[in-house]
Amino acid sequence: MLNLPEGCAFAPRCEKCMKVCLKYEPKEFSTEDGHKVSCWLYDSRANNNTEVKNNDKQ
């Protein structure tokens, strides 16, 4: 059995990473153009938690 870290698997390398990404895995959302995404950027519950972990990346 794997011992995976908490949160989103892309958090360590994501330029938009927020605190919530490090703790919780995002659920899947459908975009307006029909694509499927799993990202906290598309979840309104994350709007109050916008501190970027890697703020030195542009």
PDBQT receptor file of N, H, CA, C and O in Angstrom, charges set to zero:
ATOM      1  N   MET A   1       0.843  -1.182   0.000  1.00  0.00    +0.000 N 
ATOM      2  CA  MET A   1       0.000   0.000   0.000  1.00  0.00    +0.000 C 
ATOM      3  C   MET A   1       0.889   1.247   0.000  1.00  0.00    +0.000 C 
ATOM      4  O   MET A   1       1.883   1.310   0.724  1.00  0.00    +0.000 OA
ATOM      5  N   LEU A   2       0.529   2.215  -0.801  1.00  0.00    +0.000 N 
ATOM      6  H   LEU A   2      -0.278   2.164  -1.389  1.00  0.00    +0.000 HD
ATOM      7  CA  LEU A   2       1.307   3.446  -0.890  1.00  0.00    +0.000 C 
ATOM      8  C   LEU A   2       0.949   4.406   0.226  1.00  0.00    +0.000 C 
ATOM      9  O   LEU A   2      -0.199   4.467   0.664  1.00  0.00    +0.000 OA
ATOM     10  N   ASN A   3       1.931   5.148   0.677  1.00  0.00    +0.000 N 
ATOM     11  H   ASN A   3       2.864   5.099   0.321  1.00  0.00    +0.000 HD
ATOM     12  CA  ASN A   3       1.716   6.176   1.683  1.00  0.00    +0.000 C 
ATOM     13  C   ASN A   3       1.830   7.530   0.988  1.00  0.00    +0.000 C 
ATOM     14  O   ASN A   3       2.860   8.199   1.077  1.00  0.00    +0.000 OA
ATOM     15  N   LEU A   4       0.768   7.924   0.300  1.00  0.00    +0.000 N 
ATOM     16  H   LEU A   4      -0.069   7.381   0.228  1.00  0.00    +0.000 HD
ATOM     17  CA  LEU A   4       0.776   9.168  -0.468  1.00  0.00    +0.000 C 
ATOM     18  C   LEU A   4       0.602  10.373   0.444  1.00  0.00    +0.000 C 
ATOM     19  O   LEU A   4      -0.066  10.274   1.473  1.00  0.00    +0.000 OA
ATOM     20  N   PRO A   5       1.196  11.518   0.082  1.00  0.00    +0.000 N 
ATOM     21  CA  PRO A   5       1.032  12.729   0.887  1.00  0.00    +0.000 C 
ATOM     22  C   PRO A   5      -0.389  13.275   0.767  1.00  0.00    +0.000 C 
ATOM     23  O   PRO A   5      -1.123  12.928  -0.158  1.00  0.00    +0.000 OA
ATOM     24  N   GLU A   6      -0.761  14.124   1.706  1.00  0.00    +0.000 N 
ATOM     25  H   GLU A   6      -0.165  14.406   2.458  1.00  0.00    +0.000 HD
ATOM     26  CA  GLU A   6      -2.071  14.774   1.671  1.00  0.00    +0.000 C 
ATOM     27  C   GLU A   6      -2.136  15.761   0.517  1.00  0.00    +0.000 C 
ATOM     28  O   GLU A   6      -1.108  16.195  -0.003  1.00  0.00    +0.000 OA
ATOM     29  N   GLY A   7      -3.339  16.104   0.128  1.00  0.00    +0.000 N 
ATOM     30  H   GLY A   7      -4.174  15.751   0.550  1.00  0.00    +0.000 HD
ATOM     31  CA  GLY A   7      -3.561  17.185  -0.818  1.00  0.00    +0.000 C 
ATOM     32  C   GLY A   7      -3.418  16.801  -2.270  1.00  0.00    +0.000 C 
ATOM     33  O   GLY A   7      -3.372  15.624  -2.628  1.00  0.00    +0.000 OA
ATOM     34  N   CYS A   8      -3.350  17.818  -3.090  1.00  0.00    +0.000 N 
ATOM     35  H   CYS A   8      -3.387  18.774  -2.800  1.00  0.00    +0.000 HD
ATOM     36  CA  CYS A   8      -3.259  17.660  -4.534  1.00  0.00    +0.000 C 
ATOM     37  C   CYS A   8      -1.871  17.150  -4.936  1.00  0.00    +0.000 C 
ATOM     38  O   CYS A   8      -0.851  17.624  -4.435  1.00  0.00    +0.000 OA
ATOM     39  N   ALA A   9      -1.857  16.191  -5.836  1.00  0.00    +0.000 N 
ATOM     40  H   ALA A   9      -2.686  15.806  -6.242  1.00  0.00    +0.000 HD
ATOM     41  CA  ALA A   9      -0.588  15.612  -6.292  1.00  0.00    +0.000 C 
ATOM     42  C   ALA A   9       0.272  16.619  -7.047  1.00  0.00    +0.000 C 
ATOM     43  O   ALA A   9       1.488  16.446  -7.130  1.00  0.00    +0.000 OA
ATOM     44  N   PHE A  10      -0.338  17.666  -7.598  1.00  0.00    +0.000 N 
ATOM     45  H   PHE A  10      -1.326  17.806  -7.530  1.00  0.00    +0.000 HD
ATOM     46  CA  PHE A  10       0.401  18.658  -8.371  1.00  0.00    +0.000 C 
ATOM     47  C   PHE A  10       0.889  19.840  -7.523  1.00  0.00    +0.000 C 
ATOM     48  O   PHE A  10       1.632  20.683  -8.026  1.00  0.00    +0.000 OA
ATOM     49  N   ALA A  11       0.493  19.917  -6.270  1.00  0.00    +0.000 N 
ATOM     50  H   ALA A  11      -0.111  19.233  -5.861  1.00  0.00    +0.000 HD
ATOM     51  CA  ALA A  11       0.832  21.059  -5.415  1.00  0.00    +0.000 C 
ATOM     52  C   ALA A  11       2.328  21.390  -5.371  1.00  0.00    +0.000 C 
ATOM     53  O   ALA A  11       2.673  22.570  -5.436  1.00  0.00    +0.000 OA
ATOM     54  N   PRO A  12       3.225  20.417  -5.264  1.00  0.00    +0.000 N 
ATOM     55  CA  PRO A  12       4.649  20.756  -5.172  1.00  0.00    +0.000 C 
ATOM     56  C   PRO A  12       5.212  21.466  -6.406  1.00  0.00    +0.000 C 
ATOM     57  O   PRO A  12       6.236  22.145  -6.313  1.00  0.00    +0.000 OA
ATOM     58  N   ARG A  13       4.557  21.316  -7.551  1.00  0.00    +0.000 N 
ATOM     59  H   ARG A  13       3.726  20.765  -7.626  1.00  0.00    +0.000 HD
ATOM     60  CA  ARG A  13       5.089  21.929  -8.772  1.00  0.00    +0.000 C 
ATOM     61  C   ARG A  13       4.124  22.913  -9.431  1.00  0.00    +0.000 C 
ATOM     62  O   ARG A  13       4.332  23.304 -10.580  1.00  0.00    +0.000 OA
ATOM     63  N   CYS A  14       3.081  23.313  -8.723  1.00  0.00    +0.000 N 
ATOM     64  H   CYS A  14       2.912  22.995  -7.790  1.00  0.00    +0.000 HD
ATOM     65  CA  CYS A  14       2.065  24.209  -9.284  1.00  0.00    +0.000 C 
ATOM     66  C   CYS A  14       2.340  25.657  -8.895  1.00  0.00    +0.000 C 
ATOM     67  O   CYS A  14       2.551  25.959  -7.721  1.00  0.00    +0.000 OA
ATOM     68  N   GLU A  15       2.337  26.546  -9.873  1.00  0.00    +0.000 N 
ATOM     69  H   GLU A  15       2.166  26.300 -10.827  1.00  0.00    +0.000 HD
ATOM     70  CA  GLU A  15       2.572  27.971  -9.623  1.00  0.00    +0.000 C 
ATOM     71  C   GLU A  15       1.395  28.644  -8.927  1.00  0.00    +0.000 C 
ATOM     72  O   GLU A  15       1.558  29.726  -8.362  1.00  0.00    +0.000 OA
ATOM     73  N   LYS A  16       0.229  28.039  -8.953  1.00  0.00    +0.000 N 
ATOM     74  H   LYS A  16       0.096  27.161  -9.412  1.00  0.00    +0.000 HD
ATOM     75  CA  LYS A  16      -0.981  28.608  -8.348  1.00  0.00    +0.000 C 
ATOM     76  C   LYS A  16      -1.327  27.938  -7.018  1.00  0.00    +0.000 C 
ATOM     77  O   LYS A  16      -2.432  28.122  -6.506  1.00  0.00    +0.000 OA
ATOM     78  N   CYS A  17      -0.417  27.180  -6.466  1.00  0.00    +0.000 N 
ATOM     79  H   CYS A  17       0.480  27.031  -6.882  1.00  0.00    +0.000 HD
ATOM     80  CA  CYS A  17      -0.663  26.401  -5.251  1.00  0.00    +0.000 C 
ATOM     81  C   CYS A  17      -1.099  27.295  -4.086  1.00  0.00    +0.000 C 
ATOM     82  O   CYS A  17      -0.499  28.335  -3.814  1.00  0.00    +0.000 OA
ATOM     83  N   MET A  18      -2.171  26.850  -3.403  1.00  0.00    +0.000 N 
ATOM     84  H   MET A  18      -2.658  26.005  -3.624  1.00  0.00    +0.000 HD
ATOM     85  CA  MET A  18      -2.698  27.544  -2.231  1.00  0.00    +0.000 C 
ATOM     86  C   MET A  18      -2.592  26.606  -1.029  1.00  0.00    +0.000 C 
ATOM     87  O   MET A  18      -2.334  25.414  -1.198  1.00  0.00    +0.000 OA
ATOM     88  N   LYS A  19      -2.785  27.124   0.159  1.00  0.00    +0.000 N 
ATOM     89  H   LYS A  19      -2.994  28.092   0.296  1.00  0.00    +0.000 HD
ATOM     90  CA  LYS A  19      -2.714  26.296   1.368  1.00  0.00    +0.000 C 
ATOM     91  C   LYS A  19      -3.647  25.097   1.290  1.00  0.00    +0.000 C 
ATOM     92  O   LYS A  19      -3.282  23.992   1.691  1.00  0.00    +0.000 OA
ATOM     93  N   VAL A  20      -4.849  25.317   0.776  1.00  0.00    +0.000 N 
ATOM     94  H   VAL A  20      -5.146  26.215   0.451  1.00  0.00    +0.000 HD
ATOM     95  CA  VAL A  20      -5.837  24.240   0.700  1.00  0.00    +0.000 C 
ATOM     96  C   VAL A  20      -5.337  23.089  -0.175  1.00  0.00    +0.000 C 
ATOM     97  O   VAL A  20      -5.694  21.934   0.061  1.00  0.00    +0.000 OA
ATOM     98  N   CYS A  21      -4.528  23.388  -1.166  1.00  0.00    +0.000 N 
ATOM     99  H   CYS A  21      -4.238  24.325  -1.358  1.00  0.00    +0.000 HD
ATOM    100  CA  CYS A  21      -3.993  22.364  -2.069  1.00  0.00    +0.000 C 
ATOM    101  C   CYS A  21      -3.076  21.392  -1.333  1.00  0.00    +0.000 C 
ATOM    102  O   CYS A  21      -2.991  20.217  -1.690  1.00  0.00    +0.000 OA
ATOM    103  N   LEU A  22      -2.403  21.882  -0.320  1.00  0.00    +0.000 N 
ATOM    104  H   LEU A  22      -2.473  22.836  -0.030  1.00  0.00    +0.000 HD
ATOM    105  CA  LEU A  22      -1.462  21.060   0.432  1.00  0.00    +0.000 C 
ATOM    106  C   LEU A  22      -2.161  20.101   1.391  1.00  0.00    +0.000 C 
ATOM    107  O   LEU A  22      -1.574  19.102   1.806  1.00  0.00    +0.000 OA
ATOM    108  N   LYS A  23      -3.395  20.394   1.741  1.00  0.00    +0.000 N 
ATOM    109  H   LYS A  23      -3.872  21.206   1.404  1.00  0.00    +0.000 HD
ATOM    110  CA  LYS A  23      -4.117  19.624   2.755  1.00  0.00    +0.000 C 
ATOM    111  C   LYS A  23      -5.189  18.705   2.175  1.00  0.00    +0.000 C 
ATOM    112  O   LYS A  23      -5.377  17.589   2.659  1.00  0.00    +0.000 OA
ATOM    113  N   TYR A  24      -5.898  19.172   1.134  1.00  0.00    +0.000 N 
ATOM    114  H   TYR A  24      -5.746  20.079   0.741  1.00  0.00    +0.000 HD
ATOM    115  CA  TYR A  24      -7.052  18.435   0.619  1.00  0.00    +0.000 C 
ATOM    116  C   TYR A  24      -6.951  18.196  -0.882  1.00  0.00    +0.000 C 
ATOM    117  O   TYR A  24      -6.514  19.070  -1.630  1.00  0.00    +0.000 OA
ATOM    118  N   GLU A  25      -7.350  17.028  -1.307  1.00  0.00    +0.000 N 
ATOM    119  H   GLU A  25      -7.705  16.318  -0.699  1.00  0.00    +0.000 HD
ATOM    120  CA  GLU A  25      -7.395  16.703  -2.730  1.00  0.00    +0.000 C 
ATOM    121  C   GLU A  25      -8.615  17.396  -3.349  1.00  0.00    +0.000 C 
ATOM    122  O   GLU A  25      -9.706  17.327  -2.784  1.00  0.00    +0.000 OA
ATOM    123  N   PRO A  26      -8.454  18.056  -4.489  1.00  0.00    +0.000 N 
ATOM    124  CA  PRO A  26      -9.591  18.752  -5.105  1.00  0.00    +0.000 C 
ATOM    125  C   PRO A  26     -10.569  17.773  -5.750  1.00  0.00    +0.000 C 
ATOM    126  O   PRO A  26     -10.189  16.681  -6.172  1.00  0.00    +0.000 OA
ATOM    127  N   LYS A  27     -11.844  18.186  -5.819  1.00  0.00    +0.000 N 
ATOM    128  H   LYS A  27     -12.153  19.073  -5.476  1.00  0.00    +0.000 HD
ATOM    129  CA  LYS A  27     -12.822  17.354  -6.512  1.00  0.00    +0.000 C 
ATOM    130  C   LYS A  27     -12.865  17.750  -7.987  1.00  0.00    +0.000 C 
ATOM    131  O   LYS A  27     -12.319  18.782  -8.376  1.00  0.00    +0.000 OA
ATOM    132  N   GLU A  28     -13.508  16.933  -8.791  1.00  0.00    +0.000 N 
ATOM    133  H   GLU A  28     -13.952  16.094  -8.475  1.00  0.00    +0.000 HD
ATOM    134  CA  GLU A  28     -13.573  17.165 -10.234  1.00  0.00    +0.000 C 
ATOM    135  C   GLU A  28     -14.690  18.151 -10.573  1.00  0.00    +0.000 C 
ATOM    136  O   GLU A  28     -15.793  18.070 -10.034  1.00  0.00    +0.000 OA
ATOM    137  N   PHE A  29     -14.381  19.090 -11.484  1.00  0.00    +0.000 N 
ATOM    138  H   PHE A  29     -13.485  19.156 -11.922  1.00  0.00    +0.000 HD
ATOM    139  CA  PHE A  29     -15.339  20.075 -11.973  1.00  0.00    +0.000 C 
ATOM    140  C   PHE A  29     -15.372  20.028 -13.490  1.00  0.00    +0.000 C 
ATOM    141  O   PHE A  29     -14.391  19.647 -14.129  1.00  0.00    +0.000 OA
ATOM    142  N   SER A  30     -16.498  20.414 -14.060  1.00  0.00    +0.000 N 
ATOM    143  H   SER A  30     -17.295  20.723 -13.541  1.00  0.00    +0.000 HD
ATOM    144  CA  SER A  30     -16.612  20.583 -15.508  1.00  0.00    +0.000 C 
ATOM    145  C   SER A  30     -16.482  22.067 -15.815  1.00  0.00    +0.000 C 
ATOM    146  O   SER A  30     -17.124  22.896 -15.172  1.00  0.00    +0.000 OA
ATOM    147  N   THR A  31     -15.654  22.401 -16.794  1.00  0.00    +0.000 N 
ATOM    148  H   THR A  31     -15.132  21.727 -17.317  1.00  0.00    +0.000 HD
ATOM    149  CA  THR A  31     -15.508  23.792 -17.207  1.00  0.00    +0.000 C 
ATOM    150  C   THR A  31     -16.607  24.143 -18.201  1.00  0.00    +0.000 C 
ATOM    151  O   THR A  31     -17.326  23.264 -18.677  1.00  0.00    +0.000 OA
ATOM    152  N   GLU A  32     -16.735  25.437 -18.514  1.00  0.00    +0.000 N 
ATOM    153  H   GLU A  32     -16.150  26.150 -18.128  1.00  0.00    +0.000 HD
ATOM    154  CA  GLU A  32     -17.761  25.894 -19.451  1.00  0.00    +0.000 C 
ATOM    155  C   GLU A  32     -17.607  25.269 -20.827  1.00  0.00    +0.000 C 
ATOM    156  O   GLU A  32     -18.595  25.072 -21.534  1.00  0.00    +0.000 OA
ATOM    157  N   ASP A  33     -16.379  24.956 -21.212  1.00  0.00    +0.000 N 
ATOM    158  H   ASP A  33     -15.577  25.116 -20.637  1.00  0.00    +0.000 HD
ATOM    159  CA  ASP A  33     -16.163  24.374 -22.542  1.00  0.00    +0.000 C 
ATOM    160  C   ASP A  33     -16.179  22.846 -22.530  1.00  0.00    +0.000 C 
ATOM    161  O   ASP A  33     -15.808  22.216 -23.520  1.00  0.00    +0.000 OA
ATOM    162  N   GLY A  34     -16.608  22.243 -21.412  1.00  0.00    +0.000 N 
ATOM    163  H   GLY A  34     -16.909  22.755 -20.608  1.00  0.00    +0.000 HD
ATOM    164  CA  GLY A  34     -16.788  20.799 -21.354  1.00  0.00    +0.000 C 
ATOM    165  C   GLY A  34     -15.602  19.991 -20.864  1.00  0.00    +0.000 C 
ATOM    166  O   GLY A  34     -15.688  18.765 -20.794  1.00  0.00    +0.000 OA
ATOM    167  N   HIS A  35     -14.502  20.637 -20.525  1.00  0.00    +0.000 N 
ATOM    168  H   HIS A  35     -14.432  21.633 -20.582  1.00  0.00    +0.000 HD
ATOM    169  CA  HIS A  35     -13.348  19.915 -19.997  1.00  0.00    +0.000 C 
ATOM    170  C   HIS A  35     -13.583  19.547 -18.536  1.00  0.00    +0.000 C 
ATOM    171  O   HIS A  35     -14.376  20.188 -17.846  1.00  0.00    +0.000 OA
ATOM    172  N   LYS A  36     -12.898  18.525 -18.076  1.00  0.00    +0.000 N 
ATOM    173  H   LYS A  36     -12.253  18.004 -18.636  1.00  0.00    +0.000 HD
ATOM    174  CA  LYS A  36     -12.938  18.107 -16.671  1.00  0.00    +0.000 C 
ATOM    175  C   LYS A  36     -11.626  18.526 -16.014  1.00  0.00    +0.000 C 
ATOM    176  O   LYS A  36     -10.550  18.286 -16.561  1.00  0.00    +0.000 OA
ATOM    177  N   VAL A  37     -11.716  19.148 -14.849  1.00  0.00    +0.000 N 
ATOM    178  H   VAL A  37     -12.591  19.343 -14.404  1.00  0.00    +0.000 HD
ATOM    179  CA  VAL A  37     -10.530  19.559 -14.102  1.00  0.00    +0.000 C 
ATOM    180  C   VAL A  37     -10.691  19.168 -12.637  1.00  0.00    +0.000 C 
ATOM    181  O   VAL A  37     -11.806  19.120 -12.117  1.00  0.00    +0.000 OA
ATOM    182  N   SER A  38      -9.592  18.894 -11.989  1.00  0.00    +0.000 N 
ATOM    183  H   SER A  38      -8.686  18.933 -12.411  1.00  0.00    +0.000 HD
ATOM    184  CA  SER A  38      -9.563  18.667 -10.544  1.00  0.00    +0.000 C 
ATOM    185  C   SER A  38      -8.582  19.675  -9.975  1.00  0.00    +0.000 C 
ATOM    186  O   SER A  38      -7.381  19.417  -9.894  1.00  0.00    +0.000 OA
ATOM    187  N   CYS A  39      -9.109  20.831  -9.580  1.00  0.00    +0.000 N 
ATOM    188  H   CYS A  39     -10.085  21.041  -9.646  1.00  0.00    +0.000 HD
ATOM    189  CA  CYS A  39      -8.250  21.926  -9.119  1.00  0.00    +0.000 C 
ATOM    190  C   CYS A  39      -9.042  22.837  -8.195  1.00  0.00    +0.000 C 
ATOM    191  O   CYS A  39     -10.205  23.148  -8.453  1.00  0.00    +0.000 OA
ATOM    192  N   TRP A  40      -8.395  23.262  -7.111  1.00  0.00    +0.000 N 
ATOM    193  H   TRP A  40      -7.450  23.010  -6.901  1.00  0.00    +0.000 HD
ATOM    194  CA  TRP A  40      -9.045  24.164  -6.164  1.00  0.00    +0.000 C 
ATOM    195  C   TRP A  40      -9.322  25.536  -6.763  1.00  0.00    +0.000 C 
ATOM    196  O   TRP A  40     -10.143  26.277  -6.222  1.00  0.00    +0.000 OA
ATOM    197  N   LEU A  41      -8.672  25.897  -7.852  1.00  0.00    +0.000 N 
ATOM    198  H   LEU A  41      -8.005  25.295  -8.292  1.00  0.00    +0.000 HD
ATOM    199  CA  LEU A  41      -8.944  27.181  -8.498  1.00  0.00    +0.000 C 
ATOM    200  C   LEU A  41     -10.379  27.261  -9.011  1.00  0.00    +0.000 C 
ATOM    201  O   LEU A  41     -10.907  28.356  -9.203  1.00  0.00    +0.000 OA
ATOM    202  N   TYR A  42     -11.011  26.115  -9.234  1.00  0.00    +0.000 N 
ATOM    203  H   TYR A  42     -10.582  25.225  -9.078  1.00  0.00    +0.000 HD
ATOM    204  CA  TYR A  42     -12.376  26.068  -9.746  1.00  0.00    +0.000 C 
ATOM    205  C   TYR A  42     -13.408  25.849  -8.644  1.00  0.00    +0.000 C 
ATOM    206  O   TYR A  42     -14.595  25.695  -8.934  1.00  0.00    +0.000 OA
ATOM    207  N   ASP A  43     -12.979  25.832  -7.398  1.00  0.00    +0.000 N 
ATOM    208  H   ASP A  43     -12.015  25.957  -7.162  1.00  0.00    +0.000 HD
ATOM    209  CA  ASP A  43     -13.877  25.596  -6.271  1.00  0.00    +0.000 C 
ATOM    210  C   ASP A  43     -14.017  26.886  -5.466  1.00  0.00    +0.000 C 
ATOM    211  O   ASP A  43     -13.031  27.394  -4.932  1.00  0.00    +0.000 OA
ATOM    212  N   SER A  44     -15.231  27.415  -5.378  1.00  0.00    +0.000 N 
ATOM    213  H   SER A  44     -16.032  27.003  -5.812  1.00  0.00    +0.000 HD
ATOM    214  CA  SER A  44     -15.457  28.689  -4.687  1.00  0.00    +0.000 C 
ATOM    215  C   SER A  44     -15.120  28.618  -3.201  1.00  0.00    +0.000 C 
ATOM    216  O   SER A  44     -14.887  29.654  -2.579  1.00  0.00    +0.000 OA
ATOM    217  N   ARG A  45     -15.088  27.427  -2.620  1.00  0.00    +0.000 N 
ATOM    218  H   ARG A  45     -15.278  26.585  -3.125  1.00  0.00    +0.000 HD
ATOM    219  CA  ARG A  45     -14.737  27.299  -1.197  1.00  0.00    +0.000 C 
ATOM    220  C   ARG A  45     -13.282  27.664  -0.939  1.00  0.00    +0.000 C 
ATOM    221  O   ARG A  45     -12.918  27.935   0.205  1.00  0.00    +0.000 OA
ATOM    222  N   ALA A  46     -12.455  27.680  -1.951  1.00  0.00    +0.000 N 
ATOM    223  H   ALA A  46     -12.751  27.460  -2.880  1.00  0.00    +0.000 HD
ATOM    224  CA  ALA A  46     -11.036  27.988  -1.785  1.00  0.00    +0.000 C 
ATOM    225  C   ALA A  46     -10.739  29.473  -1.930  1.00  0.00    +0.000 C 
ATOM    226  O   ALA A  46      -9.597  29.882  -1.716  1.00  0.00    +0.000 OA
ATOM    227  N   ASN A  47     -11.711  30.289  -2.283  1.00  0.00    +0.000 N 
ATOM    228  H   ASN A  47     -12.638  29.957  -2.457  1.00  0.00    +0.000 HD
ATOM    229  CA  ASN A  47     -11.473  31.713  -2.521  1.00  0.00    +0.000 C 
ATOM    230  C   ASN A  47     -10.944  32.456  -1.301  1.00  0.00    +0.000 C 
ATOM    231  O   ASN A  47     -10.220  33.439  -1.458  1.00  0.00    +0.000 OA
ATOM    232  N   ASN A  48     -11.279  32.023  -0.108  1.00  0.00    +0.000 N 
ATOM    233  H   ASN A  48     -11.867  31.225   0.019  1.00  0.00    +0.000 HD
ATOM    234  CA  ASN A  48     -10.791  32.688   1.100  1.00  0.00    +0.000 C 
ATOM    235  C   ASN A  48      -9.423  32.187   1.533  1.00  0.00    +0.000 C 
ATOM    236  O   ASN A  48      -8.911  32.602   2.573  1.00  0.00    +0.000 OA
ATOM    237  N   ASN A  49      -8.843  31.321   0.764  1.00  0.00    +0.000 N 
ATOM    238  H   ASN A  49      -9.259  30.984  -0.080  1.00  0.00    +0.000 HD
ATOM    239  CA  ASN A  49      -7.566  30.710   1.126  1.00  0.00    +0.000 C 
ATOM    240  C   ASN A  49      -6.614  30.846  -0.054  1.00  0.00    +0.000 C 
ATOM    241  O   ASN A  49      -6.192  29.842  -0.628  1.00  0.00    +0.000 OA
ATOM    242  N   THR A  50      -6.273  32.073  -0.420  1.00  0.00    +0.000 N 
ATOM    243  H   THR A  50      -6.616  32.888   0.047  1.00  0.00    +0.000 HD
ATOM    244  CA  THR A  50      -5.546  32.308  -1.659  1.00  0.00    +0.000 C 
ATOM    245  C   THR A  50      -4.055  32.551  -1.481  1.00  0.00    +0.000 C 
ATOM    246  O   THR A  50      -3.395  33.004  -2.416  1.00  0.00    +0.000 OA
ATOM    247  N   GLU A  51      -3.519  32.266  -0.324  1.00  0.00    +0.000 N 
ATOM    248  H   GLU A  51      -4.056  31.898   0.435  1.00  0.00    +0.000 HD
ATOM    249  CA  GLU A  51      -2.078  32.441  -0.144  1.00  0.00    +0.000 C 
ATOM    250  C   GLU A  51      -1.329  31.466  -1.045  1.00  0.00    +0.000 C 
ATOM    251  O   GLU A  51      -1.528  30.254  -0.964  1.00  0.00    +0.000 OA
ATOM    252  N   VAL A  52      -0.481  31.996  -1.889  1.00  0.00    +0.000 N 
ATOM    253  H   VAL A  52      -0.320  32.981  -1.955  1.00  0.00    +0.000 HD
ATOM    254  CA  VAL A  52       0.272  31.175  -2.827  1.00  0.00    +0.000 C 
ATOM    255  C   VAL A  52       1.528  30.667  -2.143  1.00  0.00    +0.000 C 
ATOM    256  O   VAL A  52       2.275  31.444  -1.548  1.00  0.00    +0.000 OA
ATOM    257  N   LYS A  53       1.761  29.369  -2.226  1.00  0.00    +0.000 N 
ATOM    258  H   LYS A  53       1.154  28.738  -2.710  1.00  0.00    +0.000 HD
ATOM    259  CA  LYS A  53       2.918  28.753  -1.573  1.00  0.00    +0.000 C 
ATOM    260  C   LYS A  53       4.214  29.160  -2.256  1.00  0.00    +0.000 C 
ATOM    261  O   LYS A  53       5.196  29.485  -1.588  1.00  0.00    +0.000 OA
ATOM    262  N   ASN A  54       4.220  29.143  -3.579  1.00  0.00    +0.000 N 
ATOM    263  H   ASN A  54       3.422  28.879  -4.122  1.00  0.00    +0.000 HD
ATOM    264  CA  ASN A  54       5.431  29.446  -4.349  1.00  0.00    +0.000 C 
ATOM    265  C   ASN A  54       5.313  30.838  -4.957  1.00  0.00    +0.000 C 
ATOM    266  O   ASN A  54       5.288  30.977  -6.179  1.00  0.00    +0.000 OA
ATOM    267  N   ASN A  55       5.240  31.871  -4.119  1.00  0.00    +0.000 N 
ATOM    268  H   ASN A  55       5.260  31.758  -3.125  1.00  0.00    +0.000 HD
ATOM    269  CA  ASN A  55       4.998  33.217  -4.626  1.00  0.00    +0.000 C 
ATOM    270  C   ASN A  55       6.180  33.806  -5.378  1.00  0.00    +0.000 C 
ATOM    271  O   ASN A  55       6.054  34.889  -5.948  1.00  0.00    +0.000 OA
ATOM    272  N   ASP A  56       7.312  33.140  -5.401  1.00  0.00    +0.000 N 
ATOM    273  H   ASP A  56       7.415  32.259  -4.938  1.00  0.00    +0.000 HD
ATOM    274  CA  ASP A  56       8.459  33.642  -6.152  1.00  0.00    +0.000 C 
ATOM    275  C   ASP A  56       8.394  33.228  -7.617  1.00  0.00    +0.000 C 
ATOM    276  O   ASP A  56       9.201  33.700  -8.419  1.00  0.00    +0.000 OA
ATOM    277  N   LYS A  57       7.449  32.354  -7.991  1.00  0.00    +0.000 N 
ATOM    278  H   LYS A  57       6.794  31.971  -7.340  1.00  0.00    +0.000 HD
ATOM    279  CA  LYS A  57       7.316  31.938  -9.389  1.00  0.00    +0.000 C 
ATOM    280  C   LYS A  57       6.435  32.922 -10.137  1.00  0.00    +0.000 C 
ATOM    281  O   LYS A  57       5.416  33.371  -9.610  1.00  0.00    +0.000 OA
ATOM    282  N   GLN A  58       6.809  33.252 -11.329  1.00  0.00    +0.000 N 
ATOM    283  H   GLN A  58       7.636  32.888 -11.757  1.00  0.00    +0.000 HD
ATOM    284  CA  GLN A  58       6.007  34.166 -12.156  1.00  0.00    +0.000 C 
ATOM    285  C   GLN A  58       5.517  33.483 -13.381  1.00  0.00    +0.000 C 
ATOM    286  O   GLN A  58       4.826  34.096 -14.195  1.00  0.00    +0.000 OA
TER     287      GLN A  58
